[in-house]
Amino acid sequence: MPPRRALSSSDDDSDVKPSVSKASTSKPNKSDDEPKSKKVKKNTSNEEGAVEVEQNEQGDQYIKLSEVRRLTVRTFKGKVLVDMREMYKDKGTGQMKPGSKGISLTKEQWDLIKNNINNVDDMIAKVNEK
C-alpha cells in the first residue's frame, strides 16, 4: 500500500481524487445501503456563500466544506463544540465517519475567531501580497 499524502489546512480538496483499486471495483457498491443525510435548511442571506445545513444519522447538524471535510456543531461531555474534521468512508458500513484529522473548538474559542475575522482577512491579504 503506498503511503498516504498528508493534507494540510491549505490543501485544496478540489484536486484530490481517491484512488480506485481493482479489488474495490469487484465488491458491490454499498453506497446504496448508506442512509442519506437530511437537508435541513439553506442559508440564503449571502448568495455567494450560501450553504446547506445537513443532518447526520446521530442528529448533529453540519456544513459540508468539501467532499471530505465538515463543520459540525455538537455536544461532548456536556460542552458545545464546533468541530472541523476530515471524514472517511467506513468500508464495512459505507457511512461517512469522523477521522482523527481535525479540531474541536469550544464556544469561547469560536467566538474569539468570529470577533477577529477582520484580522484574519488582513493577515490573508498580507500573505497574498508576498
C-alpha positions in Angstrom: 0.0 0.0 0.0 1.5 3.4 -1.0 2.0 5.9 1.8 -0.8 8.5 2.2 -0.1 12.1 1.4 -0.6 14.3 4.5 -3.2 17.1 3.9 -2.6 20.5 5.3 -5.2 23.1 6.0 -4.0 25.0 2.9 -4.6 22.0 0.6 -7.5 22.4 -1.9 -9.8 19.4 -1.9 -10.9 20.1 -5.5 -7.9 18.3 -6.9 -7.8 15.4 -4.5 -9.1 12.3 -6.2 -9.5 8.9 -4.4 -7.5 6.1 -5.9 -9.6 3.1 -7.0 -8.1 -0.3 -6.7 -9.2 -3.3 -8.8 -10.2 -5.2 -5.6 -12.7 -2.4 -4.7 -14.4 -2.5 -8.1 -15.3 -6.1 -7.7 -17.2 -5.5 -4.5 -20.9 -4.5 -4.6 -21.5 -0.8 -4.1 -22.6 -0.2 -0.6 -23.4 3.4 -1.0 -26.9 2.4 -2.0 -27.4 1.0 1.5 -26.0 4.1 3.2 -28.7 6.3 4.8 -28.7 9.7 3.2 -28.2 12.8 5.3 -31.1 15.1 5.6 -31.1 18.6 4.1 -32.3 20.9 6.9 -32.2 24.5 5.6 -30.4 26.7 3.2 -28.7 29.9 4.2 -29.9 32.4 1.6 -28.6 35.6 3.4 -25.5 35.6 1.1 -25.8 34.1 -2.4 -22.1 33.7 -2.9 -21.5 31.8 0.4 -24.9 30.0 0.6 -24.6 26.6 2.1 -27.0 23.8 3.0 -27.1 22.7 6.6 -27.4 18.9 6.7 -28.1 16.4 9.5 -26.2 13.2 10.1 -27.7 9.9 11.4 -26.9 11.0 15.0 -28.9 14.2 14.6 -25.9 16.5 14.6 -26.2 19.4 12.1 -23.2 20.0 9.8 -22.0 22.1 6.9 -20.1 20.3 4.1 -16.9 22.2 3.5 -15.7 19.8 0.8 -16.2 16.1 -0.1 -14.1 15.0 2.9 -14.4 18.0 5.3 -17.3 19.0 7.6 -18.0 21.6 10.2 -20.3 20.1 12.8 -21.8 21.6 16.0 -22.3 19.0 18.7 -22.1 18.4 22.4 -19.4 16.3 24.0 -19.3 15.7 27.8 -21.9 18.5 28.2 -19.9 21.1 26.2 -20.9 22.6 22.9 -18.1 22.2 20.3 -17.6 23.5 16.8 -15.8 20.5 15.1 -14.0 20.9 11.8 -12.9 17.5 10.7 -11.9 15.3 7.8 -14.2 12.4 7.2 -13.6 8.9 5.8 -15.9 6.3 4.4 -16.3 3.2 6.6 -15.5 0.2 4.5 -17.9 -2.0 6.4 -21.0 0.2 6.5 -20.3 2.7 3.7 -21.1 5.6 6.1 -19.0 8.7 6.4 -17.3 8.8 9.8 -15.1 11.4 11.5 -11.4 10.9 11.2 -8.6 11.9 13.6 -7.6 14.9 11.5 -9.5 17.9 12.7 -10.0 20.4 15.5 -12.8 20.9 18.1 -13.3 24.5 19.3 -15.2 25.5 22.4 -17.9 28.2 22.1 -15.4 30.7 23.6 -12.7 29.8 21.1 -15.2 30.0 18.2 -16.4 33.5 19.5 -12.7 34.6 19.6 -12.3 33.6 15.9 -15.6 35.3 14.9 -14.6 38.5 16.7 -11.2 38.5 14.9 -12.3 37.6 11.4 -11.3 41.0 10.0 -7.8 40.5 11.5 -7.6 37.1 9.8 -8.7 38.6 6.5 -6.0 41.2 6.8 -3.4 38.5 7.5 -4.5 36.6 4.4 -4.3 39.7 2.3 -0.7 40.4 3.6 0.4 36.8 2.8 -1.2 37.1 -0.7 0.8 40.3 -1.3 4.1 38.4 -0.9 
